Amino acid sequence: MNGMITYFVRRLLLIPLTFLAITFMVYAVLRVVPGGPIEQAQMQMRKAMMQEGGGAAAAGIAGEEAEMQIPADAMKELKKYYHLDKSIPVGYGYWLWGILHLDFGQSYVYGEPVLKVIVSKFPISVYFGLIGYFASWIVCVPLGVTKAIKHKTGYDTWTSVLVFIGYAIPGFVACLMLMVFLGGGSYLNILPLGGFRSANWAQLGFFAKIWDQLKHTAIPVFGYLIGGFATMTILMKNSLLENLGADYVRTAFAKGLSEKRVIFVHALRNSLIPITVGIGQAIGLLFAGSFLIEKTCNIPGMGLLGYNSLIQRDYPIVLGTMVFLVLIDLFGNIISDVVWALVDPRIRFSK
């Protein structure tokens, strides 16, 4: 027990160092690439003048865009506000001090505090992540168990073909295929073309809201499911096959226990350990979402927020989401180790 505590204390102490290294590298890269706050301010000025000019005047303004500059005093204030007048290490220090005080800055695009924007996206990503994760367990564990029990039979063969087809198709591609064949505008026109809910969701009745939410959930969850479908199924099958050949299983059969009891009470419990310890890595998907699936299905979650912030050069949002992703990933790895130690008594952390 002392060895385990020491191990996890060391892992926890490494989190701040890892966090500092990753966030500093990302901050430094964002400081040197184009599209920062100065460029964003210039772009907003140009858009405002284009809107005010209209028609022929707008065409004249567009021709003079390259010469439009922010006044020197305003430029100086902007650089001071975003600490661009400081070196990268000093500017990073100011940014990190704000993070420690939960001040993530202001979004260029949304015009709201970064933390408020990010927190508003969490529930959506958690909703799809949780359903997708539990759907993987419901489908992959029984399939892996039956494949192990019927190893080298016709059932095992054709399900293996199904598994490898799933392995070859990325989750976002599966979502696109379903949208083409089942989505709005297709011949079947069963499911909506992305989004979290319909625009008139608030006006729907109770059961209509549930049905609308289910329809918007089907395609993204299928994308989450197929993403880990092959890995979890094969892992479950191989783990159960390994345990079925263990000495304790042969001893259980020798005692006269039924095949069902040996498989589902003794072997299955130990076979679930490799899958169970992956819950730490799944936490990242639960909170951060999959940016490919969210982009494909137009789900306004954390994944799509991070993608759009990169495209729109909304660097405060990029840095804010990066903080959450790094912390979730680091703590997720530790949670995996904790779960592993709890479910498998053979694990000993001596270093």
GUDRENVO-973051 format. One record per residue (C-alpha): residue number from 1; residue in one letter; x, y, z. Coordinates in steps of 0.25 Angstrom, whole numbers. Layout:
N
+-----+------+-------+-------+-------+
: seq : type :     X :     Y :     Z :
+-----+------+-------+-------+-------+
: NUM :    A :     X :     Y :     Z :
...
+-----+------+-------+-------+-------+
//
This chain:
351
+-----+------+-------+-------+-------+
: seq : type :     X :     Y :     Z :
+-----+------+-------+-------+-------+
:   1 :    M :     0 :     0 :     0 :
:   2 :    N :    11 :    10 :     3 :
:   3 :    G :    18 :     7 :   -10 :
:   4 :    M :     5 :    10 :   -17 :
:   5 :    I :     3 :    23 :   -10 :
:   6 :    T :    17 :    27 :   -13 :
:   7 :    Y :    15 :    24 :   -28 :
:   8 :    F :     2 :    32 :   -29 :
:   9 :    V :     9 :    44 :   -21 :
:  10 :    R :    20 :    44 :   -31 :
:  11 :    R :    10 :    44 :   -43 :
:  12 :    L :     2 :    55 :   -37 :
:  13 :    L :    15 :    63 :   -35 :
:  14 :    L :    19 :    62 :   -49 :
:  15 :    I :     5 :    68 :   -54 :
:  16 :    P :    10 :    82 :   -52 :
:  17 :    L :    23 :    80 :   -59 :
:  18 :    T :    16 :    74 :   -71 :
:  19 :    F :     5 :    84 :   -71 :
:  20 :    L :    15 :    95 :   -71 :
:  21 :    A :    23 :    89 :   -82 :
:  22 :    I :    12 :    87 :   -91 :
:  23 :    T :     5 :   100 :   -89 :
:  24 :    F :    17 :   108 :   -91 :
:  25 :    M :    20 :   101 :  -104 :
:  26 :    V :     6 :   104 :  -109 :
:  27 :    Y :     6 :   118 :  -104 :
:  28 :    A :    20 :   121 :  -111 :
:  29 :    V :    15 :   115 :  -124 :
:  30 :    L :     2 :   124 :  -124 :
:  31 :    R :    10 :   136 :  -121 :
:  32 :    V :    19 :   135 :  -134 :
:  33 :    V :     8 :   130 :  -144 :
:  34 :    P :    -1 :   141 :  -151 :
:  35 :    G :   -15 :   144 :  -147 :
:  36 :    G :   -13 :   149 :  -133 :
:  37 :    P :   -21 :   160 :  -126 :
:  38 :    I :   -15 :   171 :  -134 :
:  39 :    E :   -19 :   164 :  -147 :
:  40 :    Q :   -33 :   161 :  -141 :
:  41 :    A :   -35 :   176 :  -138 :
:  42 :    Q :   -31 :   180 :  -152 :
:  43 :    M :   -41 :   170 :  -158 :
:  44 :    Q :   -52 :   175 :  -149 :
:  45 :    M :   -49 :   189 :  -153 :
:  46 :    R :   -50 :   186 :  -168 :
:  47 :    K :   -63 :   178 :  -166 :
:  48 :    A :   -69 :   190 :  -159 :
:  49 :    M :   -65 :   199 :  -170 :
:  50 :    M :   -70 :   190 :  -181 :
:  51 :    Q :   -83 :   189 :  -174 :
:  52 :    E :   -84 :   204 :  -172 :
:  53 :    G :   -80 :   207 :  -187 :
:  54 :    G :   -89 :   198 :  -194 :
:  55 :    G :   -90 :   197 :  -210 :
:  56 :    A :   -79 :   205 :  -217 :
:  57 :    A :   -74 :   211 :  -205 :
:  58 :    A :   -71 :   197 :  -200 :
:  59 :    A :   -63 :   194 :  -212 :
:  60 :    G :   -54 :   206 :  -210 :
:  61 :    I :   -52 :   202 :  -196 :
:  62 :    A :   -48 :   188 :  -200 :
:  63 :    G :   -38 :   194 :  -209 :
:  64 :    E :   -31 :   201 :  -198 :
:  65 :    E :   -32 :   190 :  -188 :
:  66 :    A :   -17 :   188 :  -189 :
:  67 :    E :   -14 :   202 :  -185 :
:  68 :    M :   -23 :   202 :  -173 :
:  69 :    Q :   -16 :   201 :  -160 :
:  70 :    I :   -19 :   203 :  -145 :
:  71 :    P :   -15 :   216 :  -139 :
:  72 :    A :    -2 :   215 :  -132 :
:  73 :    D :    -7 :   218 :  -118 :
:  74 :    A :   -18 :   208 :  -120 :
:  75 :    M :    -8 :   198 :  -125 :
:  76 :    K :     1 :   201 :  -112 :
:  77 :    E :   -11 :   198 :  -103 :
:  78 :    L :   -15 :   185 :  -110 :
:  79 :    K :    -1 :   180 :  -109 :
:  80 :    K :     0 :   184 :   -94 :
:  81 :    Y :   -14 :   178 :   -91 :
:  82 :    Y :   -10 :   164 :   -97 :
:  83 :    H :     5 :   165 :   -92 :
:  84 :    L :    10 :   165 :  -106 :
:  85 :    D :    20 :   176 :  -102 :
:  86 :    K :    27 :   166 :   -93 :
:  87 :    S :    36 :   154 :   -97 :
:  88 :    I :    29 :   140 :   -99 :
:  89 :    P :    33 :   135 :   -85 :
:  90 :    V :    29 :   148 :   -78 :
:  91 :    G :    16 :   148 :   -86 :
:  92 :    Y :    14 :   133 :   -83 :
:  93 :    G :    16 :   137 :   -68 :
:  94 :    Y :     4 :   147 :   -69 :
:  95 :    W :    -5 :   137 :   -76 :
:  96 :    L :    -2 :   126 :   -66 :
:  97 :    W :    -5 :   136 :   -54 :
:  98 :    G :   -18 :   139 :   -60 :
:  99 :    I :   -21 :   124 :   -62 :
: 100 :    L :   -18 :   121 :   -47 :
: 101 :    H :   -28 :   132 :   -44 :
: 102 :    L :   -38 :   126 :   -54 :
: 103 :    D :   -37 :   138 :   -63 :
: 104 :    F :   -35 :   131 :   -77 :
: 105 :    G :   -37 :   144 :   -84 :
: 106 :    Q :   -47 :   149 :   -94 :
: 107 :    S :   -51 :   142 :  -107 :
: 108 :    Y :   -49 :   150 :  -120 :
: 109 :    V :   -61 :   143 :  -127 :
: 110 :    Y :   -71 :   141 :  -116 :
: 111 :    G :   -68 :   154 :  -109 :
: 112 :    E :   -70 :   147 :   -95 :
: 113 :    P :   -60 :   141 :   -85 :
: 114 :    V :   -53 :   129 :   -90 :
: 115 :    L :   -57 :   121 :   -77 :
: 116 :    K :   -72 :   124 :   -79 :
: 117 :    V :   -71 :   119 :   -94 :
: 118 :    I :   -64 :   106 :   -91 :
: 119 :    V :   -73 :   102 :   -79 :
: 120 :    S :   -85 :   104 :   -87 :
: 121 :    K :   -80 :    94 :   -97 :
: 122 :    F :   -77 :    83 :   -87 :
: 123 :    P :   -91 :    77 :   -85 :
: 124 :    I :   -93 :    75 :  -100 :
: 125 :    S :   -79 :    67 :  -101 :
: 126 :    V :   -82 :    60 :   -88 :
: 127 :    Y :   -96 :    56 :   -93 :
: 128 :    F :   -91 :    49 :  -106 :
: 129 :    G :   -78 :    44 :  -100 :
: 130 :    L :   -85 :    37 :   -88 :
: 131 :    I :   -96 :    30 :   -98 :
: 132 :    G :   -85 :    26 :  -108 :
: 133 :    Y :   -76 :    20 :   -97 :
: 134 :    F :   -88 :    12 :   -91 :
: 135 :    A :   -92 :     8 :  -105 :
: 136 :    S :   -78 :     2 :  -107 :
: 137 :    W :   -79 :    -6 :   -94 :
: 138 :    I :   -93 :   -11 :   -98 :
: 139 :    V :   -89 :   -15 :  -112 :
: 140 :    C :   -75 :   -19 :  -111 :
: 141 :    V :   -74 :   -27 :   -98 :
: 142 :    P :   -85 :   -37 :  -102 :
: 143 :    L :   -80 :   -38 :  -116 :
: 144 :    G :   -66 :   -41 :  -111 :
: 145 :    V :   -71 :   -51 :  -101 :
: 146 :    T :   -79 :   -59 :  -111 :
: 147 :    K :   -67 :   -59 :  -121 :
: 148 :    A :   -58 :   -65 :  -110 :
: 149 :    I :   -68 :   -75 :  -107 :
: 150 :    K :   -71 :   -79 :  -122 :
: 151 :    H :   -56 :   -77 :  -125 :
: 152 :    K :   -52 :   -83 :  -139 :
: 153 :    T :   -67 :   -85 :  -143 :
: 154 :    G :   -75 :   -79 :  -154 :
: 155 :    Y :   -80 :   -68 :  -145 :
: 156 :    D :   -66 :   -64 :  -141 :
: 157 :    T :   -62 :   -63 :  -155 :
: 158 :    W :   -73 :   -54 :  -161 :
: 159 :    T :   -73 :   -45 :  -148 :
: 160 :    S :   -58 :   -44 :  -150 :
: 161 :    V :   -61 :   -38 :  -164 :
: 162 :    L :   -71 :   -29 :  -158 :
: 163 :    V :   -61 :   -24 :  -147 :
: 164 :    F :   -50 :   -22 :  -158 :
: 165 :    I :   -59 :   -14 :  -166 :
: 166 :    G :   -62 :    -5 :  -154 :
: 167 :    Y :   -48 :    -4 :  -152 :
: 168 :    A :   -45 :     1 :  -166 :
: 169 :    I :   -56 :    12 :  -165 :
: 170 :    P :   -53 :    24 :  -157 :
: 171 :    G :   -64 :    29 :  -148 :
: 172 :    F :   -67 :    42 :  -155 :
: 173 :    V :   -67 :    35 :  -169 :
: 174 :    A :   -78 :    26 :  -163 :
: 175 :    C :   -86 :    38 :  -159 :
: 176 :    L :   -85 :    44 :  -173 :
: 177 :    M :   -89 :    31 :  -179 :
: 178 :    L :  -102 :    30 :  -170 :
: 179 :    M :  -105 :    45 :  -173 :
: 180 :    V :  -104 :    42 :  -188 :
: 181 :    F :  -113 :    29 :  -187 :
: 182 :    L :  -122 :    33 :  -175 :
: 183 :    G :  -121 :    48 :  -173 :
: 184 :    G :  -130 :    59 :  -178 :
: 185 :    G :  -130 :    61 :  -193 :
: 186 :    S :  -128 :    46 :  -195 :
: 187 :    Y :  -138 :    36 :  -201 :
: 188 :    L :  -141 :    31 :  -187 :
: 189 :    N :  -140 :    44 :  -179 :
: 190 :    I :  -141 :    38 :  -166 :
: 191 :    L :  -131 :    45 :  -158 :
: 192 :    P :  -127 :    60 :  -157 :
: 193 :    L :  -114 :    65 :  -163 :
: 194 :    G :  -106 :    68 :  -151 :
: 195 :    G :  -108 :    78 :  -140 :
: 196 :    F :  -111 :    76 :  -125 :
: 197 :    R :  -126 :    79 :  -125 :
: 198 :    S :  -136 :    84 :  -135 :
: 199 :    A :  -138 :    99 :  -136 :
: 200 :    N :  -153 :    98 :  -131 :
: 201 :    W :  -149 :    88 :  -119 :
: 202 :    A :  -154 :    98 :  -108 :
: 203 :    Q :  -168 :    98 :  -114 :
: 204 :    L :  -169 :    83 :  -115 :
: 205 :    G :  -177 :    75 :  -105 :
: 206 :    F :  -170 :    66 :   -95 :
: 207 :    F :  -170 :    53 :  -104 :
: 208 :    A :  -167 :    60 :  -116 :
: 209 :    K :  -155 :    66 :  -110 :
: 210 :    I :  -150 :    52 :  -106 :
: 211 :    W :  -152 :    47 :  -120 :
: 212 :    D :  -145 :    59 :  -126 :
: 213 :    Q :  -133 :    58 :  -117 :
: 214 :    L :  -132 :    43 :  -120 :
: 215 :    K :  -132 :    45 :  -135 :
: 216 :    H :  -121 :    56 :  -133 :
: 217 :    T :  -113 :    46 :  -124 :
: 218 :    A :  -113 :    34 :  -133 :
: 219 :    I :  -103 :    37 :  -144 :
: 220 :    P :   -92 :    43 :  -134 :
: 221 :    V :   -93 :    32 :  -125 :
: 222 :    F :   -91 :    22 :  -136 :
: 223 :    G :   -79 :    30 :  -139 :
: 224 :    Y :   -74 :    29 :  -125 :
: 225 :    L :   -77 :    14 :  -125 :
: 226 :    I :   -70 :    10 :  -137 :
: 227 :    G :   -58 :    18 :  -133 :
: 228 :    G :   -54 :     7 :  -122 :
: 229 :    F :   -63 :    -4 :  -128 :
: 230 :    A :   -52 :   -13 :  -133 :
: 231 :    T :   -42 :   -10 :  -122 :
: 232 :    M :   -51 :   -13 :  -110 :
: 233 :    T :   -57 :   -25 :  -117 :
: 234 :    I :   -44 :   -32 :  -120 :
: 235 :    L :   -38 :   -28 :  -106 :
: 236 :    M :   -50 :   -34 :  -100 :
: 237 :    K :   -49 :   -47 :  -108 :
: 238 :    N :   -35 :   -49 :  -106 :
: 239 :    S :   -35 :   -46 :   -91 :
: 240 :    L :   -46 :   -56 :   -89 :
: 241 :    L :   -39 :   -67 :   -97 :
: 242 :    E :   -27 :   -65 :   -89 :
: 243 :    N :   -34 :   -66 :   -76 :
: 244 :    L :   -42 :   -79 :   -81 :
: 245 :    G :   -28 :   -85 :   -83 :
: 246 :    A :   -23 :   -82 :   -69 :
: 247 :    D :   -21 :   -92 :   -57 :
: 248 :    Y :   -32 :   -86 :   -49 :
: 249 :    V :   -43 :   -88 :   -60 :
: 250 :    R :   -38 :  -103 :   -62 :
: 251 :    T :   -39 :  -105 :   -47 :
: 252 :    A :   -53 :   -99 :   -47 :
: 253 :    F :   -57 :  -109 :   -57 :
: 254 :    A :   -51 :  -120 :   -50 :
: 255 :    K :   -59 :  -117 :   -38 :
: 256 :    G :   -72 :  -119 :   -46 :
: 257 :    L :   -76 :  -105 :   -48 :
: 258 :    S :   -85 :  -102 :   -60 :
: 259 :    E :   -79 :   -96 :   -72 :
: 260 :    K :   -88 :   -83 :   -71 :
: 261 :    R :   -84 :   -81 :   -56 :
: 262 :    V :   -69 :   -83 :   -60 :
: 263 :    I :   -69 :   -73 :   -72 :
: 264 :    F :   -79 :   -63 :   -66 :
: 265 :    V :   -75 :   -63 :   -52 :
: 266 :    H :   -60 :   -66 :   -51 :
: 267 :    A :   -54 :   -64 :   -65 :
: 268 :    L :   -62 :   -52 :   -69 :
: 269 :    R :   -59 :   -44 :   -57 :
: 270 :    N :   -44 :   -44 :   -59 :
: 271 :    S :   -46 :   -43 :   -74 :
: 272 :    L :   -52 :   -29 :   -72 :
: 273 :    I :   -40 :   -23 :   -65 :
: 274 :    P :   -32 :   -19 :   -78 :
: 275 :    I :   -45 :   -12 :   -83 :
: 276 :    T :   -48 :    -5 :   -69 :
: 277 :    V :   -35 :     1 :   -68 :
: 278 :    G :   -38 :     9 :   -81 :
: 279 :    I :   -48 :    18 :   -74 :
: 280 :    G :   -37 :    28 :   -71 :
: 281 :    Q :   -34 :    30 :   -85 :
: 282 :    A :   -49 :    31 :   -88 :
: 283 :    I :   -51 :    43 :   -79 :
: 284 :    G :   -44 :    51 :   -89 :
: 285 :    L :   -54 :    47 :  -100 :
: 286 :    L :   -65 :    50 :   -90 :
: 287 :    F :   -62 :    64 :   -87 :
: 288 :    A :   -54 :    68 :   -99 :
: 289 :    G :   -62 :    62 :  -110 :
: 290 :    S :   -58 :    57 :  -123 :
: 291 :    F :   -55 :    69 :  -132 :
: 292 :    L :   -56 :    61 :  -145 :
: 293 :    I :   -70 :    55 :  -141 :
: 294 :    E :   -75 :    68 :  -135 :
: 295 :    K :   -70 :    76 :  -148 :
: 296 :    T :   -77 :    65 :  -157 :
: 297 :    C :   -90 :    65 :  -149 :
: 298 :    N :   -89 :    80 :  -146 :
: 299 :    I :   -90 :    78 :  -131 :
: 300 :    P :   -87 :    90 :  -123 :
: 301 :    G :   -79 :    83 :  -113 :
: 302 :    M :   -64 :    85 :  -108 :
: 303 :    G :   -59 :    78 :  -120 :
: 304 :    L :   -65 :    87 :  -130 :
: 305 :    L :   -62 :    99 :  -121 :
: 306 :    G :   -47 :    95 :  -122 :
: 307 :    Y :   -47 :    93 :  -137 :
: 308 :    N :   -54 :   106 :  -140 :
: 309 :    S :   -45 :   114 :  -131 :
: 310 :    L :   -33 :   109 :  -139 :
: 311 :    I :   -40 :   113 :  -152 :
: 312 :    Q :   -44 :   127 :  -147 :
: 313 :    R :   -31 :   129 :  -140 :
: 314 :    D :   -38 :   131 :  -126 :
: 315 :    Y :   -26 :   128 :  -118 :
: 316 :    P :   -31 :   131 :  -104 :
: 317 :    I :   -41 :   120 :  -107 :
: 318 :    V :   -30 :   111 :  -113 :
: 319 :    L :   -22 :   113 :  -100 :
: 320 :    G :   -34 :   111 :   -91 :
: 321 :    T :   -38 :    98 :   -98 :
: 322 :    M :   -24 :    93 :   -98 :
: 323 :    V :   -23 :    95 :   -82 :
: 324 :    F :   -35 :    87 :   -80 :
: 325 :    L :   -30 :    76 :   -90 :
: 326 :    V :   -17 :    75 :   -84 :
: 327 :    L :   -22 :    74 :   -69 :
: 328 :    I :   -33 :    64 :   -74 :
: 329 :    D :   -23 :    55 :   -81 :
: 330 :    L :   -12 :    56 :   -69 :
: 331 :    F :   -23 :    52 :   -58 :
: 332 :    G :   -29 :    42 :   -67 :
: 333 :    N :   -16 :    34 :   -68 :
: 334 :    I :   -15 :    34 :   -53 :
: 335 :    I :   -30 :    30 :   -52 :
: 336 :    S :   -27 :    18 :   -61 :
: 337 :    D :   -15 :    14 :   -52 :
: 338 :    V :   -24 :    15 :   -40 :
: 339 :    V :   -35 :     7 :   -46 :
: 340 :    W :   -25 :    -4 :   -50 :
: 341 :    A :   -20 :    -5 :   -36 :
: 342 :    L :   -34 :    -6 :   -30 :
: 343 :    V :   -39 :   -17 :   -40 :
: 344 :    D :   -26 :   -25 :   -41 :
: 345 :    P :   -20 :   -29 :   -28 :
: 346 :    R :    -8 :   -34 :   -35 :
: 347 :    I :    -3 :   -20 :   -38 :
: 348 :    R :     7 :   -15 :   -29 :
: 349 :    F :    13 :    -1 :   -31 :
: 350 :    S :    27 :    -2 :   -24 :
: 351 :    K :    34 :     9 :   -31 :
+-----+------+-------+-------+-------+
//
